[in-house]
């Protein structure tokens, strides 16, 4: 499938049938890129006010750093030790981040005008250039101003540091390219372009200085002989960055208004160009093994190319709220929770979000293989299949149902239509997909290949209920969901029972990093909920599985014993340990809880897949199921899975999944708390601190607000709990304060 980003130019004679549209206000030009020291991560920044850390092997955005206020993030540099990334912005501020953990180290007010470029020296000093025409040198470690000087070039567009860190060169708005010693002495003009100089870089061996200007001219200056070696003119556009391949006679030129192009710079001849994309590139970098090319694009993506073939492998797009998507040229994708909603196919004047095509194209394994050169995109697709449409005919949104002694149930009518034929209809009640066992009855009222109307009788709960319907067609394309909210009143509803299964594992016998508090956390969660017996709940039944007892067989056996739950009962699951991922033989990715006894080699056998947990829960007749997920302590382990990926993969089958962290954040433990941060916030909320209304009751809205705010406070804003599909859940009373 060929995806043209917005503004792409199709080949001559071809009509542009399909384009990609990125939701306005959530993305923007990528301005800069740098590699981590091991080439396993790419760090980007741009117009979306964020710095993002991308996993080069999977395409996932593992960290997102946000500016204090919305701004253009203009430039990046990595410290000599490789642990700190510095980012400059349009507010004249440089921020230093520890990129592996997300810890903000320091902010430096560099200028009253925006920072145009930055660079670390070999000894850890920081160079900054800004629109006030000044270059500044900041000391290593404490980053105090050491010296500064005026470049006398109206303003500075780019700077470059020589490989030995002895010299700094700058490209100026007056067309001049100048060079100084690092203390600002020995100033000399290297070349004077006819228009503003837009790019500058030293060759890898430090022998030549490359510069480009808005007139399209590229100049190559030989430093030892103090003369221009050669120059040539780009086919179109003007240079914004340079990079080098394994061939010393080749240079890659990133250009605004043109593709990234490989030139034989000795001859000034074009070797080849990478596939066209949007209005050009801001930066280009090449992996250490010279096999991958990464470009920072004006269209909002980081594009990845194979150097040997020139083929595009994948595109990574980040959004201002931390969401992201990575997709191959033929449409297979991996994304964060909402990233697939923010990227849409545009066909004629209609827009179709990627998430409607999830069953066809959501293939994390294929994305990984593409990035690693193990998968080649297939023939381009010219059009996408139109999604089906679904309607909820009854009940009406906002309707009130009053029940007496009869059982709580609602008659629902759903209609789906599609010219390609309707395949199935799915109902979600309070965020949980209704299984055949949960639906009381169903009757097909209208059935044809293109239209289906079905009447369902479904169980409901006292209070607010949220019902959602979706339809699929025979091509496995999903409709947009239709959601309604209605209320139920009943004096005859039986008092619910509460079931709690609490699981925690500290030790992994050297197979994975040990943890300190999951077992203690699990026990305290069970003990706290036990206090609800004969209060809000008729009975509270708790099972706590820790250490060796928290193995795969024990957990699944405990879940299977819940078959006697009633439709009004509540099930709370708490899991604390390691979250893991596994590539199947089919190239898919499955997620696991690190149950007791698991090793990297035995993960499919002894690890507890979240799919198996969902399968055990699906037929339960529980009214509400809440999973409290504190399973992302894994850090940089090769098999680590994020809470967000686990949560989004199982939320539809479980119900409410309250995850301790978002994205690829760590879930922190704190010695002084004696708990994981997320668990401590949960315990405090359950014991009354979440009772904002002081009515001796904690409802779900109060609980999630308290826990989210408290975790951010305890983690210094480095950990952010999240709930997938939050819009599908109505409010309800969770606990009564003893």
Number of C-alpha atoms within 10 A of each C-alpha: 17 20 23 21 21 17 14 17 15 13 9 6 6 8 10 16 16 20 21 21 21 24 15 9 10 17 24 24 22 30 24 27 24 23 22 21 15 10 15 13 21 22 25 27 30 30 24 24 26 28 31 26 27 25 19 22 16 21 28 26 27 24 23 27 22 19 19 9 8 15 17 23 30 27 27 27 24 25 22 15 11 15 14 21 23 23 28 30 28 22 20 20 21 26 21 22 21 16 23 17 16 20 16 17 12 13 15 15 13 23 20 13 16 22 30 24 26 26 24 22 23 16 13 17 21 24 24 23 29 27 21 20 20 20 23 21 24 20 15 17 10 9 16 13 16 13 14 16 13 15 24 15 21 17 21 30 25 27 26 22 23 22 16 10 17 13 21 24 26 29 31 29 22 18 23 25 31 21 24 17 15 19 15 18 11 10 14 12 12 23 20 18 24 14 17 23 32 29 29 29 24 23 19 13 10 17 14 22 24 23 31 32 28 21 19 22 21 25 25 25 21 18 15 9 10 10 13 16 15 15 17 18 17 20 12 14 20 26 32 26 27 26 20 20 20 12 9 13 12 20 22 27 29 28 29 24 17 22 24 29 20 22 20 16 22 15 12 17 14 17 13 14 15 19 12 18 23 20 20 24 33 26 28 26 25 23 18 13 9 15 16 22 24 24 26 28 30 23 23 26 28 28 23 26 23 20 18 10 9 15 15 22 25 27 23 23 28 33 27 21 16 23 22 29 25 29 28 29 22 18 24 23 28 26 26 22 23 19 24 23 19 21 23 20 21 22 19 11 5 9 15 21 20 23 24 22 24 17 13 15 19 20 20 23 22 25 29 27 16 26 25 16 15 11 15 16 18 12 10 12 14 14 16 15 13 20 22 27 21 25 19 21 14 15 18 12 15 13 12 14 16 11 15 11 9 9 13 21 17 16 14 18 20 24 22 27 23 21 13 16 18 26 21 14 19 14 23 20 25 27 27 25 20 21 15 11 11 18 15 13 12 15 11 12 12 12 13 10 14 15 19 22 21 17 18 20 16 19 19 22 21 19 16 18 21 22 25 20 23 23 28 26 25 14 17 19 23 25 24 19 17 16 18 17 20 18 18 18 16 17 10 13 16 13 14 19 21 24 24 23 21 28 28 30 29 20 19 20 12 8 12 17 14 16 19 17 21 27 24 19 27 25 18 18 23 23 15 14 20 18 17 21 15 12 14 20 21 14 17 21 14 20 17 21 21 22 17 15 17 21 22 21 14 14 20 17 11 14 17 14 10 17 13 11 18 15 19 20 22 21 22 18 22 22 24 31 27 30 29 27 23 20 14 11 8 8 15 15 15 20 26 25 26 30 31 25 19 21 18 16 10 10 20 18 11 20 26 24 24 19 16 13 20 18 15 20 20 21 17 22 23 23 22 21 24 17 22 22 25 28 29 27 26 24 19 12 12 10 19 22 25 27 32 25 20 25 27 17 18 21 21 21 22 25 25 25 26 24 26 33 28 26 23 25 25 26 27 19 20 14 10 6 12 14 22 25 24 28 28 22 26 24 19 16 23 25 18 18 18 27 20 16 10 11 9 14 20 24 19 17 15 20 24 19 14 20 27 21 15 23 26 18 15 17 18 11 14 20 24 22 25 21 21 22 18 13 11 20 21 19 14 17 14 18 23 20 20 11
